[in-house]
Amino acid sequence: MSTKEQKSNQGIALIGMAGRFPDAEDFRAFWWNLEHGVESLVEYTEAEMLGAGVPAAFLENPNFVKRGTPFERADWFDAGFFGFNPREAEILDPQHRLFLECAWEALEDAGYCGDARPESIGVYAGASGNTYFLSNIVTNPEVAESVGGYQLMLANDKDFMATRVAYKLNLKGPSMSIQTACSTSLVAVQVACQALLARQCDMALAGGVSLTFPEKTGYLYSEGMILSPDGRCRPFDEEGRGIRGGHGAGIVVLKRLDEALRDRDAIRAVILGAAVNNDGADKMGYTAPSVEGQSNVISAAIRMSGVNPESIRYVEAHGTGTQVGDPIEIAGLERAYRLHTDKKQFCAIGAVKGNIGHLDAAAGVAGLIKATLALEHRRIPPTLHFKKPNPAIDFANGPFYVNDKLTEWEANGAARRAGVSSFGIGGTNAHVVLEEAPPTAPGEVLWPEQLLVLSARSSAALDATAARLARHLEAHPSVSTADVCYTAQTGRKRFPHRRMVVCSSREEAIEALNGAGKRKMVSAVEEANARSVTFMFSGQGSQHIGMARGLYEVQPELRHWMDFCADFLSRDLGCDLRKVKF
């Protein structure tokens, strides 16, 4: 089997994604922050911390770190959109709320939020511990008593997040919770890939979410533990002393590569190999990392990918910025790469934790989305706070170097490839090998005019949708108007408030969306209801038969329906159409 055939048979296309990250409402804002070296770090005021319940005595402790990771609108949720009443939404873990919203957005990004989507879509997901229940539900006994223990369990237990997404979005593939601590979301991606290769589903959502409550609390630093003494994470640097916690969610939409190519999906990247293992007992302690365990999982992913690691020019590392963890991670990577090459400093390495902190159950998918965006934009973002390497790491004689500035990713005639690692406390390790999306020819445009349709649940939401699409078209001048119109028609769910315009160019579409130009959008409210389909042929009898025969010949998919119509008319209306030979 050729490499190309192997890639087509075993490759998994990443065709959509969504995320909410510190200082970033979506993955586009996330990429802007990464490119510009933004550190999402905030200093809390004493009033904020006292209001969050931090004891006043803690604030006087010199080891108390009054910093954290900003995350806006953690309490926001469009309950009505997903069919929740106010009390249901109130008791629902915000992690479940956020993940559900991101699942919808990811399917929209993939173009599969409409009715034309595979029957079997799987959900593989995990969440961090539920602190909302302890800080908000338990402390409000009248709320707990009003709904009862059973409903509280369904709304707050990790077991029900993935299946709630499947229920609310009517997804009928496997749906399961994945919990492996910090590696949860990347393990979810690997499990989803295996399910797709085993044809247990035709498409899959995979990811994770982490929100902690109360939000603005800071933390108590303890020497030798994983939390940083100043709130900054410095991956691979000699001053690295740990991480700070973060908040966020990420989801990717996956599909078998050959089918994504066949269906002309917008492929963002291709997963060539993905592996998971556990350290076992071959390490200093339960929470300690293992060189052997990490090396083995990286080697397994590389073997599955079928590529030489010399062709991998960027690794998004776990990168906790600890004195022990970073050297072990680099040693594991080096051991895996040295099985194939002696080349030095050819592969850039980075870690997103310097930007957004440690997202716990969502950390792995955050790294995967970062690597995917780097492949798409062909630039490698800077790793923050790197000045001098950890003295236990010999970068000069190894395959890796820390990418500390925004760098153009040169292809040099080969496909761009990246690795992504995520390691969990308890020893479950995951590694993924990614490749940039294959080149595709532009689709054929059959008509000079295109029908652009939008819909939403309310008039205000429809206005917001139109404005958002106009901004997108303005920011992406190379986008095909025909492709946009096709996705709007087939890849979006239809809602009562609707708007349409016929346009012949991107510029006309933008003008119409902004309410300007000669092309005017038509708006209407259409309540959903079932409508019958009627074939109508103008003219006299011979013309009827001729037109019907022509339709029968050029539209084979309608033949069964037309045969049924002929039988119905013959049986119920006395028209002997069964004698007509279509």
C-alpha positions in Angstrom: 0.0 0.0 0.0 1.4 3.4 -0.9 1.8 6.2 1.6 -1.0 8.1 -0.1 -3.4 5.1 0.1 -2.5 4.5 3.7 -3.2 8.1 4.5 -6.6 8.0 2.8 -7.6 4.7 4.5 -6.3 5.6 8.0 -6.3 9.4 8.0 -8.9 11.3 10.0 -9.9 14.7 8.7 -10.5 17.5 11.2 -13.4 19.4 9.5 -14.6 21.7 12.2 -13.8 23.1 15.6 -15.0 25.5 18.3 -13.7 26.8 21.5 -13.9 29.4 24.3 -10.6 30.4 25.8 -9.3 33.0 28.2 -9.6 36.4 26.4 -11.1 34.7 23.4 -14.7 34.1 22.5 -13.8 31.8 19.7 -10.8 30.1 18.1 -10.3 33.0 15.7 -9.7 35.4 18.6 -7.6 32.6 20.2 -5.3 32.6 17.2 -5.0 36.4 17.2 -3.9 36.2 20.9 -1.4 33.4 20.1 0.1 35.3 17.1 0.5 38.5 19.2 2.0 36.8 22.2 -0.9 37.7 24.5 -0.7 36.4 28.1 -4.1 36.0 29.6 -3.3 36.9 33.2 -5.3 39.1 35.5 -4.6 40.6 38.9 -7.6 40.3 41.3 -8.6 43.1 43.7 -9.1 42.3 47.3 -12.8 43.2 46.9 -13.1 40.6 44.1 -11.4 37.9 46.2 -13.4 38.7 49.3 -16.6 38.7 47.3 -15.6 35.2 46.0 -15.3 33.9 49.5 -11.5 34.0 50.0 -10.8 34.3 53.8 -9.3 37.7 54.7 -6.4 36.0 56.5 -5.3 34.4 53.1 -4.9 37.8 51.6 -2.2 38.7 54.2 -0.2 35.5 53.5 2.9 36.4 51.4 2.5 33.1 49.6 -1.0 33.9 48.4 -1.0 34.6 44.7 -3.7 37.2 43.8 -3.6 36.3 40.1 -5.6 34.1 37.8 -6.8 33.5 34.2 -9.7 35.7 32.9 -12.7 34.1 31.4 -15.7 36.2 30.6 -19.3 35.2 30.6 -18.9 31.8 32.3 -22.4 32.3 33.6 -24.0 33.1 30.2 -26.1 30.4 28.5 -28.8 30.5 25.8 -31.1 28.2 27.7 -34.1 28.7 25.5 -32.2 27.9 22.4 -31.5 24.4 23.7 -34.9 23.9 25.3 -34.0 24.3 28.9 -36.4 26.1 31.3 -34.8 28.6 33.7 -34.6 26.2 36.7 -33.1 23.5 34.6 -30.4 25.9 33.4 -29.8 27.2 36.9 -28.9 23.8 38.3 -26.9 22.7 35.2 -23.1 22.6 35.6 -21.8 25.5 33.6 -19.2 23.1 32.1 -22.1 21.2 30.5 -23.7 24.4 29.3 -20.5 25.7 27.7 -19.7 22.3 26.1 -23.2 22.1 24.6 -22.8 25.6 23.0 -19.4 24.7 21.6 -20.7 21.4 20.2 -23.4 23.4 18.3 -20.8 25.9 17.0 -18.4 23.1 16.0 -21.0 21.4 13.9 -21.8 24.7 12.3 -18.1 25.3 11.6 -18.0 21.8 9.9 -21.1 22.6 7.9 -23.2 19.8 9.4 -25.7 21.6 11.6 -28.5 21.1 9.2 -30.6 18.1 8.3 -28.2 16.8 5.7 -25.7 15.1 8.0 -24.6 11.5 8.8 -27.0 9.4 10.8 -24.3 8.2 13.2 -22.3 11.1 15.0 -20.4 10.2 18.1 -19.6 12.3 21.2 -16.4 11.8 23.2 -15.9 14.3 26.0 -14.8 15.0 29.5 -15.0 17.8 32.1 -13.1 18.9 35.2 -14.4 18.5 38.7 -17.7 20.2 39.4 -17.0 23.1 41.7 -20.2 24.9 40.7 -22.2 22.3 42.6 -20.2 22.9 45.8 -20.1 26.7 45.6 -23.5 27.5 44.2 -26.0 24.6 44.6 -25.0 23.2 48.0 -25.0 26.7 49.4 -28.5 27.3 48.2 -30.6 24.6 49.8 -33.9 26.0 48.6 -32.8 25.5 45.0 -31.7 21.9 45.8 -34.9 21.1 47.6 -37.0 22.4 44.8 -35.7 20.0 42.2 -34.6 17.0 44.2 -31.5 14.9 44.4 -32.1 12.9 41.2 -32.3 16.0 38.9 -29.3 17.5 40.6 -27.3 14.4 39.9 -28.3 14.4 36.2 -27.5 18.1 35.9 -24.1 18.0 37.6 -22.4 14.6 37.3 -19.6 14.2 34.7 -21.3 11.0 33.4 -24.1 13.0 31.7 -22.3 15.7 29.8 -21.6 13.8 26.6 -25.0 12.1 26.5 -26.8 15.4 27.1 -25.1 16.8 24.0 -26.2 13.7 22.0 -29.8 14.1 23.3 -30.0 17.9 22.7 -28.4 17.7 19.2 -30.0 14.4 18.2 -26.7 12.7 17.6 -27.0 8.9 17.4 -23.5 7.5 17.4 -21.6 6.3 20.5 -21.6 8.9 23.3 -19.3 8.5 26.2 -17.5 10.3 29.0 -13.6 10.3 29.0 -11.9 11.1 32.2 -8.0 10.9 32.4 -7.3 14.2 34.3 -5.2 16.7 32.3 -5.0 14.5 29.1 -8.8 14.0 29.0 -9.6 15.9 25.8 -6.7 14.6 23.7 -7.6 11.1 24.8 -11.2 11.8 23.7 -9.8 12.7 20.3 -7.8 9.4 20.1 -10.9 7.4 21.1 -13.0 9.2 18.5 -10.4 8.4 15.8 -10.5 4.7 16.7 -14.2 4.7 16.6 -14.2 6.3 13.1 -11.6 3.8 11.8 -13.7 0.9 13.3 -16.8 2.4 11.5 -18.7 2.7 14.8 -19.7 6.2 13.7 -19.5 8.3 10.6 -18.5 11.6 12.3 -17.4 12.4 15.8 -17.3 15.3 18.2 -14.3 15.2 20.7 -13.1 17.6 23.3 -13.2 18.8 26.9 -14.2 21.7 29.2 -12.9 23.1 32.4 -14.5 25.9 34.5 -13.8 26.5 38.2 -16.0 28.4 40.7 -15.7 30.8 42.4 -13.7 32.4 39.6 -11.8 35.3 41.1 -10.0 33.6 44.0 -6.3 33.4 43.5 -4.5 30.5 45.2 -2.0 29.6 48.0 1.4 28.8 46.6 3.3 25.8 48.2 6.9 25.0 47.4 7.4 21.9 45.3 3.8 21.7 44.1 2.5 22.3 40.6 1.2 25.9 41.0 3.5 28.8 40.0 4.6 31.3 42.8 3.6 34.3 40.6 0.9 33.0 38.4 3.1 32.8 35.3 3.8 29.6 33.4 7.3 29.5 31.8 7.5 26.3 29.7 11.1 25.0 29.4 12.7 28.0 31.1 15.1 27.9 34.0 12.7 30.1 36.0 9.7 27.8 35.4 8.1 26.8 38.6 4.7 25.5 37.5 1.3 26.5 36.1 -1.8 28.5 37.0 -5.2 27.2 36.4 -7.2 28.2 33.4 -10.8 28.1 32.1 -12.1 27.1 28.7 -13.5 24.5 26.3 -12.6 23.1 22.9 -14.2 20.6 20.5 -13.1 19.2 17.1 -15.3 17.5 14.5 -13.7 14.5 12.9 -14.5 12.4 9.9 -12.7 9.7 7.9 -10.4 11.4 5.4 -11.5 9.6 2.3 -15.2 10.5 3.0 -14.3 14.1 3.8 -12.5 14.4 0.5 -15.4 12.8 -1.3 -17.9 15.1 0.3 -15.7 18.2 -0.3 -15.6 19.1 3.4 -13.5 22.1 4.5 -10.6 20.1 6.0 -8.6 22.0 8.5 -6.0 19.3 9.2 -5.5 15.6 9.0 -4.8 13.3 12.0 -2.3 10.8 10.7 -1.7 9.0 14.0 -3.0 9.1 17.5 -2.0 6.9 20.5 -2.8 6.5 24.2 -1.0 4.6 26.9 -0.3 4.6 30.7 2.9 4.8 32.6 2.1 1.9 34.9 4.3 1.7 38.0 7.6 2.5 36.3 8.0 5.9 37.9 8.8 7.6 41.2 5.1 8.0 42.3 1.5 8.0 41.1 1.5 11.7 40.1 5.0 11.7 38.6 5.6 11.6 34.8 7.5 8.9 33.1 10.1 9.2 30.3 9.4 5.7 29.1 5.6 6.1 29.1 5.7 9.3 27.2 8.3 8.1 24.8 6.3 4.9 24.0 3.1 6.8 23.3 4.9 9.3 21.0 6.6 6.4 19.2 3.2 4.6 18.8 1.6 7.7 17.2 4.5 8.1 14.9 4.4 4.5 13.8 0.7 4.8 13.1 1.2 8.0 11.1 3.7 6.2 8.8 5.9 9.4 8.6 9.5 10.0 9.5 9.7 12.3 12.5 12.2 14.4 10.6 9.2 15.7 8.7 7.5 16.9 11.9 8.7 20.4 12.3 6.6 21.5 15.3 5.5 19.9 18.6 2.8 21.4 20.8 4.1 20.1 24.1 2.3 19.5 27.4 4.7 22.1 28.8 3.8 22.6 32.4 6.8 24.7 33.1 7.9 22.7 36.1 11.5 21.9 37.0 10.9 18.1 36.8 8.1 17.8 34.3 9.7 19.7 31.4 13.0 17.7 31.3 11.1 14.5 31.5 8.9 15.5 28.6 11.8 16.6 26.4 13.7 13.3 27.3 10.6 11.3 26.2 10.3 13.2 22.9 14.0 12.9 22.2 14.1 9.2 22.9 11.2 8.6 20.4 12.8 10.8 17.7 16.3 9.4 18.1 15.0 6.0 16.9 14.7 7.6 13.5 17.1 10.6 13.2 20.3 12.1 14.7 19.5 15.5 13.3 19.8 18.4 15.7 17.4 21.3 16.4 15.2 20.9 13.4 11.9 20.8 15.2 10.3 23.8 17.0 8.5 23.2 20.3 6.0 25.3 22.2 3.3 25.2 24.9 0.1 27.1 25.1 0.1 27.1 28.9 2.3 30.1 28.8 -0.6 32.0 27.2 -3.7 30.7 28.9 -2.6 28.6 31.9 -3.5 24.9 32.4 -7.0 24.1 31.1 -7.0 20.7 32.8 -9.6 18.5 31.0 -9.6 20.9 28.1 -5.7 21.3 27.9 -5.1 18.7 25.2 -7.7 20.0 22.8 -6.5 23.5 23.3 -3.1 22.4 22.2 -4.6 20.5 19.2 -6.6 23.6 18.1 -3.4 25.7 18.4 -1.4 23.3 16.3 -4.3 23.1 13.7 -4.4 26.9 13.4 -0.6 27.0 13.0 -0.9 24.6 10.1 -3.7 26.6 8.6 -2.0 29.9 8.9 1.5 28.5 8.2 3.0 30.3 11.2 4.3 29.1 14.5 3.3 31.3 17.5 5.8 32.3 20.2 6.2 30.4 23.4 6.0 33.0 26.2 8.5 33.7 28.9 11.3 31.7 27.5 14.7 33.4 28.1 17.1 30.7 29.2 16.5 26.9 29.0 15.9 24.7 32.0 19.5 23.5 32.9 18.3 19.9 32.9 17.4 20.1 29.2 20.2 20.0 26.5 18.4 21.6 23.6 21.7 22.2 21.7 22.3 18.5 21.1 18.7 17.4 20.7 16.1 17.5 17.9 14.2 20.4 19.4 14.4 24.2 20.0 12.0 26.5 21.8 10.1 28.7 19.3 10.1 32.0 21.2 8.9 34.3 18.4 6.3 34.3 15.7 7.9 32.3 12.9 6.8 31.7 9.3 6.4 28.0 8.8 8.3 27.1 5.6 7.2 24.0 3.8 10.4 23.4 1.7 8.4 21.2 -0.7 6.9 18.9 1.9 3.7 18.8 3.8 3.7 20.6 7.1 3.4 18.3 10.1 3.0 18.7 13.8 2.8 16.6 17.0 0.6 17.3 20.0 1.2 15.8 23.5 -1.0 15.7 26.6 -0.2 13.9 29.8 -2.5 13.3 32.7 -1.9 13.0 36.4 -2.2 9.2 37.0 -0.1 8.4 33.9 -2.5 8.4 30.9 -0.6 9.9 28.0 -1.8 10.9 24.6 0.0 12.0 21.4 -1.3 13.0 18.0 0.5 13.5 14.7 -1.1 16.1 12.4 -0.6 17.1 8.8 -1.8 20.2 7.0 -5.0 19.8 4.9 -4.5 18.4 1.4 -4.9 20.9 -1.5 -8.3 20.8 -3.1 -9.4 22.3 -6.4 -12.1 25.0 -6.2 -15.6 23.8 -6.8 -17.3 24.5 -10.1 -19.8 27.4 -10.0 -22.8 26.4 -12.1 -24.9 29.6 -11.8 -23.9 33.3 -12.1 -26.4 34.2 -9.3 -26.4 32.6 -5.9 -29.2 32.4 -3.3 -27.9 33.4 0.2 -30.3 32.4 3.0 -30.1 33.0 6.8 -32.3 32.0 9.7 -32.5 32.5 13.4 -34.8 32.0 16.4 -35.5 35.8 16.7 -35.2 39.0 14.8 -32.3 40.2 16.9 -30.5 37.0 16.4 -31.0 37.2 12.7 -29.6 40.7 12.6 -26.5 39.5 14.6 -26.1 36.5 12.2 -26.2 38.8 9.2 -23.7 41.2 10.7 -21.4 38.3 11.7 -21.5 36.8 8.2 -20.8 40.2 6.6 -17.7 40.6 8.8 -16.5 37.1 7.9 -16.9 37.8 4.2 -15.0 41.1 4.5 -12.2 39.4 6.4 -11.9 36.5 3.9 -11.8 38.0 0.4 -10.8 34.7 -1.2 -13.9 32.8 0.0 -16.2 31.4 -2.6 -19.6 33.0 -2.6 -21.1 29.9 -4.0 -19.6 27.8 -1.2 -20.9 30.2 1.4 -24.4 30.1 -0.1 -24.3 26.3 -0.3 -23.3 25.9 3.4 -25.9 28.4 4.5 -28.6 26.4 2.7 -27.5 22.8 3.7 -25.2 23.2 6.7 -27.4 25.3 9.0 -30.5 24.5 10.9 -33.6 26.3 9.7 -35.3 28.6 12.1 -38.5 30.7 11.8 -37.0 34.1 11.3 -35.5 34.1 7.8 -33.7 36.3 5.4 -32.6 35.8 1.8 -30.9 37.7 -1.1 -29.8 36.8 -4.6 -26.2 37.9 -5.2 -23.6 37.5 -7.9 -20.5 38.3 -5.9 -19.0 38.5 -2.4 -19.2 42.3 -2.6 -23.0 42.2 -3.4 -23.5 39.8 -0.5 -21.7 42.1 2.0 -23.6 45.1 0.8 -26.9 43.2 1.2 -26.0 41.9 4.6 -25.2 45.4 5.8 -28.5 46.7 4.4 -26.9 48.7 1.5 -26.4 48.3 -2.2 -28.9 47.5 -5.0 -29.6 44.0 -3.7 -32.1 44.0 -0.9 -32.6 41.2 1.5 -36.1 39.9 2.0 -37.1 39.0 5.5 -40.0 36.9 6.8 -41.2 34.8 9.7 -42.1 31.3 8.7 -43.4 28.8 11.3 -42.2 25.3 10.5 -44.9 23.0 9.3 -45.1 20.0 7.0 -45.9 20.8 3.4 -46.8 18.4 0.6 -44.9 18.2 -2.7 -46.8 18.6 -6.0 -45.5 18.0 -9.5 -47.1 20.5 -11.8 -46.8 20.4 -15.6 -48.3 23.2 -17.6 -50.0 22.6 -21.0 -52.3 19.9 -22.4 -52.2 16.1 -21.9 -49.4 15.3 -24.4 -47.2 18.0 -23.0 -47.8 16.7 -19.4 -46.6 13.3 -20.4 -43.6 14.6 -22.3 -42.4 16.8 -19.4 -42.9 14.0 -16.9 -41.0 11.6 -19.1 -38.1 14.2 -19.3 -38.1 14.7 -15.6 -38.1 10.9 -15.1 -35.1 10.5 -17.4 -32.9 13.3 -16.0 -33.7 12.8 -12.3 -33.3 9.1 -11.5 -33.6 9.8 -7.8 -37.2 10.9 -8.4 -38.3 7.8 -10.2 -39.5 5.9 -7.2 -41.5 9.0 -6.0 -43.0 9.5 -9.5 -44.0 5.8 -9.7 -45.6 6.1 -6.3 -47.5 9.2 -7.5 -48.7 7.4 -10.6 -50.0 4.5 -8.5 -51.7 7.0 -6.1 -53.4 8.9 -9.0 -54.5 5.7 -10.7 -55.9 4.2 -7.5 -57.5 7.2 -5.9 -58.3 9.5 -8.7 -59.1 7.1 -11.6 -56.3 8.5 -13.8 -54.8 5.5 -15.5 -51.2 6.8 -15.4 -49.9 3.3 -14.9 -50.2 2.8 -18.7 -47.8 5.7 -19.2 -44.3 4.3 -19.8 -42.0 6.8 -18.3 
